Amino acid sequence: GTDPTAATLLLVATWYGSSVCSSLLAYELVAAAGPELMTLCHFAGSACCGAAVLRLGGRSGSIGFASRRQLVDTAALSASF
């Protein structure tokens, strides 16, 4: 299986990198093609990240949280961003 720590680090790095790219390209995309294309690009990127989570998680369907501690850690991390 996939090492959970490595998978999490990869997903966080992917999310952060895509967020930086999105911020840098937002003005160009809106000016060149409109907000609809920018929204479509965000959606497509999110779908790819979601697919990666499902693949790396090794489960199908709902992922959920393995424990209350994992839920608390995830909530704290999401609040920090």
Sequence and secondary structure as in RCSB ss.txt:
>XXXX:A:sequence
GTDPTAATLLLVATWYGSSVCSSLLAYELVAAAGPELMTLCHFAGSACCGAAVLRLGGRSGSIGFASRRQLVDTA
ALSASF
>XXXX:A:secstr
   HHHHHHHHHHHHHHHHHHHHHHHHHHHHHH HHHHHHHHHHHHHHHHHHHHHHHT  S    SSHHHHHHHH
HHHHH 
